[in-house]
Every structure is written in C-alpha cells, then in structure tokens.
Amino acid sequence: MSAPATLASSQRLIVKIGSALLVDGETHRIRHGWLDTVADDIAALKARGMEVVVVTSGAIAVGREHLGLTGRALKLEEKQAAAATGQIRLAHAYQETLARHGITVAQVLLTLDDTEDRRRHLNGRATIDTLLKLGAVPIINENDTVSTAEIRFGDNDRLAARVAQMIGADTLVLLSDIDGLYTADPRKDPDARHIPVVTEVTAEIVGMAGEPPPGYSSGGMVTKIAAARIAMGAGCRMAIAKGKRPHPLAALLTAPEAGGAPATWFLPAAEPRTARKRWIAGSLKPLGSVTVDGGAVAALRKGGSLLPAGVRAVEGDFERGDLVRVLGPDGAEVARGLTAYPAEEARRIAGRKSADIEGILGFRGRDEMIHRDDLVLG
C-alpha cells in the first residue's frame, strides 16, 4: 500500500481502545476527560469525511466496582456479571461525549465467533455498514456476558482486526500504553529501538513481542502482532500508537518527522477490497450454483451486482453467506461469490425483480442476490 503512514488518507477507520486507557486503575472510573479528547478527534475525523468505528474494552473494569467486586481476582461468572453492568455505563459514556458534537452512537455486541461464522459475519457487516451510512459511530463491545474466550485471553486486539476484515476497513489503530513495536521491551532494555514501519509479519517481528504489562491490559504486544497479521491479510493497514496522551488520533494525522506522534505502522501489500476478493476466490469451497442469463453476465463484467431478475436456475443446498458458482447460459463459470439468500429463497425469487422480494418472501431482504463486493469474476 502506497499511502503515507498517517491517518490523513483513511476512509473507514477502526479505533480500538483498551481498558488500561479508558478506566482509571485506582478508582475504577471512566477517564471522562481523556475520552472527551478522543471524541473530539472522532468528530474532527468525521468532518474530514472518514467513517469511524470504535472497538472498546473496559466493561468488566467499570462494572466490577458497582457490584462490589473490587480488590480480588474475579471468577468467570463474576466477570460476566461485571460486564453486564459495565456495558451500560460504557455505552452511556460514549453517547454522552459524542453527543456534544451532535453524533449518534450505536452499541454493537460481538464475539470473535460472530466475525468468523459467515452468516453472522454478513449480518454484522450489514448492520455496521448501515450505521455508518446513516452517520452514526458504532461502539463495538466484546460480548463478555456470554463469551469466555475474550475474557480469558484479553483478545480484543484480534477482535478489532476481525471487525476490520468484516467491514472492509482500510485503517485500524490500536491505542496502547506504548508508541509501537520495539526491537526489545523498552521497559527493560535501554537499547531497544522503535520500529516505524512493518511490511511483513516475520518470525523476527513476532519474536519482538514482550510480556503484557500489569494492570487491566491483558493483550500486550503478542495479541497486537496477531491482530496485525489479520489486518494486513485483509488489506487493512494497522497502527500501534500511544493512547494516554490527549487527542491521540489527531496526533496521528501528521507524520512524526512533521511533528506528529510516533507509531508503528503495519502496511499491507493490497487494498481491503482486493484482499477480500482473493479470500473469496481461493479460500472457500462452492456449495452450489446459480445460472444466469446473458444480460446478467454483461452486467457482472461491467462491475455490477447479481440481481435476482437475471437468475434462471439455482442448484445445490446452501445457506446465506455460503460461496456459490455463477454460471452463464452455456454452463461455463463466469464468477463466484457469497450469496445473500439461502438456496430455497434464491429459487423463489429467481427471475423476479428486486422490488418483488418482500411480497414473495414476506420480508425485505437485500436487492442483490450476490453483491459486487462479495463477487469475483472467473
């Protein structure tokens, strides 16, 4: 990716905020003053035309105080209970601070499984896409009330990267207690050197990750490197940047040599859309096929989506989000993609106009049987 290592060129940005930044370690209270500066940054970025999504931790850290669960290690069910009350307080904090700028927020609760199961993946992506189109800022919490993996492993860095992959984000910023990756742990090695740019996650890069710091933060550099691998594979560039300063996002709009804040940028070789197309083309096994007419073939080759009106036959037993082959009138494969409808519903709407879908199925589904973003020409 040729884009400079700053936020300035971003179009769809995900910001991950960890517990150690958001919650005071002594009072267990949200650091509202700091959060206000982040909200100011988000408003300024939106004014530049960027779409912004926040992946936040902190529900357990905030909620435990209100349930009298401070001063000791928590059992799994106590962490889930703390998350249940903490999520409400977190959502209110984001709502309150962004409301100062007239920005609407929306809470989305996800787990890693939601980003990896294809049908839930499509549902989550459609919801977040719609919120962004409507000008809202989705605030994504890990769903700790029902999930155990994120609680045990502190893996919200990877969750943020999976969300970036899900929605085709071009930039992911992990706000941390450190300004990026070093050749060694700078807390222990005074000769450790800061690494400003990484273009490939090699074994050497992985080996530079140290132990997680004490306190609320449980991910450390290990999960950030894992997140970088996921993000880069999805064509999304990622930055690890120091978050405790006021206005941490504004500080990334300018390169360090021009007065901006230092960070480590992980730069992928492809754009998000290109990376997604490669994934669809090479990583999934088709579970069925749809045969289309000549008009549909021409539309697809011009970059269009596959509409139900152009479909003449549906074969196979597949579900929403599964990969299907798109065959031309002569039976030759012209494309493949992720279907927005299961086989039974696809058969019912085949050959019909998109405006007829609601009357046929009883609900308003997507206008496209396969959206162009989910389709790869053969």
N, C-alpha and C positions, 0 to 999 in steps of 0.2 A: 504494500500500500504506500502510495507516494505522498499522502497527506502529511503535513508537518505534525510534529509531536506536541500539539496543544489541543485544547478543546474547541478552538475557534471554528474548525471545519465540520464539527459534529452536526448531525441532523437528528438522530434518535439516540439519546444518551440515557444510560442507566447509572445511577449513583448508589453504591452500597455503603450503608452507614452501620458500623458495629456498635455493640453495647458499650465498649470502653470509651467511645467518643460521646455517645448520646446520654449516658447515665453517670452521674457522679458516684465514684466508688465508695464514698463515705456516707453520703446522705441517701443514696439510692433514688435520688430525684432526677428528673429530666433536666438537662442543662439548657434551659429555655433561651438564655441569652445567645449561646452558641448556635442553637437550632434556628433562631431568628436570622442569623447571618447566612446560614445555608439557604433558608427560604428566600432571602433577598437575592442570593446568587441564582437560584432556580428561576425566580421571576425575571431576572435580567437575561438569562439564557433563553427563556421562552419568548421574551421580547425580540430576541435575535432570530426567532423562527425555529428554535430547537424544540423537539418533543422530549420531555423528561419523565423518567420513571425512577422511583426510589425503592430500593430493597433495604428494609430496615430490620435490625435486630433490636433487642432491648426489652421485649415483652416480659420475660422472666425476671430480669433485673429490676424493672419498675414494679411489677406486680407483687413480688415477694414481700416487700415492706408492708403493703396494705393488707396482707393476710397474716402478718406477724411471723414471717418465715426468715427473718434475718439472723445472722450470727452463727449459722451452721450449714453444713452441706445438705442439699435437698434430695429427697427420694424422687424417682421419676414421676410418680403421680403428683407430688407436690410441685414439681417444675411445670407440669401441665396445668395444674390449678393456678399457679402464679401467672402463667402465660395467658390464661383465660381473662383475668382481670387486667393484666398489663396491656393486652392488645387494645382494649377500650381506651386506656389512658394515652397510649401512643397515638392512636388514630386521632384523638381529640387534640393532642399537641400539634400534630401536623396540620390538621384542619384549621386550628386557631391561627397558627403563624402564617400559613399561606393565604388565609382569608384577608390578611392585611393588604394583599396585592390583588384581591378580587379573584383568586384562583381556587377552583373547586378541587377537592381531593376525593379519592375513592379507595377504599380498603379492599385489597385482594389477598386472600389467604391461600398460599400454595405450599406444597411439599415438593421434594425432588421427584417423587413419583408422578406428580401432575405434569412435570415438564418432560418426562421420558415416555409415558404412555401416549401413543399417537392420538387417540381420540380426545383424551383430556388435554393434551397439548394443543389441539386445534381449538377446543372450547376456550382455553385460557388465552390463546393468541387472539381469537376473535374479540373477546371481552376487552383485552388491553388495547387492541387496535382501535376499537370503537371509542373507548375512553379518551385516547389520545386525539382522535379526530374531533371529539367534542370539546377539546381544550382542557381536559382535566389532567391532574397529576396522579397516576396510580401509585398508591403506597402499598408495597407488597410485603407482607409479613410471612415469615415461616409459620406454618400452622402447627405450632408446638402443642396445642391442646389435644391433637390426635396423632401426631407424629413423634417418633422416638429417635430416628436417625440424626436429625439436625440437632436435637438436644444433646445427644451423646457425643457427637463429633464436632459441633460448632461449625457446620459446613455451609454457612450462608454465603461464603465467597463463591462456592461452587453453584449454589442455588442461583445467585445473581448471574453467573455465567450461563447457566441453563436458560434463564429468562432472556438473556441477550440473544441466545441461539433461537429461542422460541419466537421472538418478535422481530428478528432481523435488525437488532440494534447495531449501529456502526461503532459506538464507543461505550466502554464500561470503565467506570472509575471506582476503585476500591479505596475508600478513605480509611487510613490506617494510623497507627501511632508512630510510623516511620515513613520517611520520604522516598521509599522504594527499596529495591533489591541491592544488597551489598555483596562483595566477594566473600565476606565473613560477617559474623554477628558484630556490629559496631559497638555494642554494649560491652563486648569482651575483648575485641581486637582493635586497637587504635590505628592499625594499618589497613583496616577494611576500606575498600574503595566502592564508591557509589557507581551503579551501572545505569546509564541514562536510557539506553535502548536495547531491547532484545528482539531479534527477528526469528529465533528458533529456540524452543524449549529443549535444550540438550541435557544429557546426563550431568554435565558440569553445572548448568543452571540449577537443576534440581538439587544438586549437592550443596548449593549455597544457602538453601533454606535452613534456618536455625530452629530452635525450640520456641514454642509460643510464649509470649510474655505473661506475667502473672496478672491476676485480676479477672475481670469479666471476659476479656478477649480469649477465645478458645481456639481460633483458627490458626493464627500465626502465619508465617510465610509459606509453610507447606501447602495449606489449602489455597493460598493465593497463587502459587505456581500451578496447582491443579486447575484453578479457575482460568488462568492464562492459557493453558493448553486447550481447554474447551472453547474459550472465546476466540482464540486465533483460528481454531479449526472451523469456526462458524463465520470467519471473515470479519470478526469484530476486534478492533484494537482495544487494549486494556492498559490502564494506568494504575500504579500503586502510588498513592500520594499521601502526604501528612495531613491529617484531618483536624487536629486540635486547634490550629490557628483559626481566627475569624475569617469568614469568606474564603473557605478552602477551594471552592470551584472557580471563583473569579481569579484566584492566583494561578490557575492552570490555563487561562486564556492566552497567556504570553509565555514564550519560551524562556527558560532560565537565563540565557545569555542576554535577554532583553528585559530582565527584571522580574520574570515570573518565578513561580515556585519550582524547585526541583522535583522530579518524579521519575519513576521507571516506566517507560512505555514499551508495551509488547505489541509489535506491529506485524499483522498477518500478511500473507502474500496475495490474498484475494479479497474482494468486497463481499459483504454478507450475502447478497443475492447469488453471486457466483458460487460461493461455498455451499449454500443451501441446494442449488441445482446439482452440484456434484454429489451431495449426500443422497438426493432423491435418485439420481441416475445410477449410482453404484452401490448403495448400501442396503437397499431393500429388495425383497422378492415380490414380484407382482402376484396378486391373489385373484385377479380376474381381468376382464377386458370390456371395453365399450367400442362398438363400431360406429363410425361417424360418416356423414355424407361429405361430398366434395367441397361444399361451401364451408363446412366446419374446418376441414383440412386447410383451406386457404386462409381462414381467419387465424388459426393457430400459427401458421407460418409467418403471419404478419405481426405476431406477438400478442394475440388475443387470448381470452379465456375460452374454455369449452362450455357452451351453454346447452341446456337440455334439448333445445329445439334441433340441434344438429346431430343428436344421438339417434341411431337407428336400431341398435341391439345392445343388450347387456348380458354378459356371460360371467359365471363364477359366483362364489359366495363370499362376499367381502363386507366389511363394516366401514363406517365413516372414518376417514383418516388412513385407510389402507391404500397401498400402491396398486394401481391398475394400468394395463396397457391401453393405449388409444390406437385403434386400427382404422385404416382408411377403407374406402369402398371395396378395394381389391384384397383386403385382408392383411396388407402389409402394415407393420408397426410404424406409426408416424410420431408417436410421443408416448410418454408415461407420466403419471402424476398421482397426487394424493386426492382421492375422491371426497367430496363434501357430503355425499349421501351413501348409505348402505345399499347393497345390491337390490333389495326388494323395492325400496323407494326410488332408486335410479330407474328401475324398469317402469314404474308407474308414471314417472314424469318424462321419460324418453320421448323425444319428438314434440314436446309441448313447450309453449312459451314460458319464460320465467314468471310472467305475471299470473300464470295459471297454477303455480306451485301450491300456493296456500289453499286454493279450492280443492286440489287433488289430495294433498297430504293432511290438510287440517291445521297446518301451521306455516308461518312464513320462514322458509329456510333461505339459504344463500341463492342468489340469482344464478351463480355459476355451478355447474356440476364439478368442474375442476378449475380452480382459479389459476391464472397465469403464473402467479408466484409459486404455485405448487406443481408446475408442469415443466417437463423437459422435452424438447423436440428430439426425435430419434435421428 
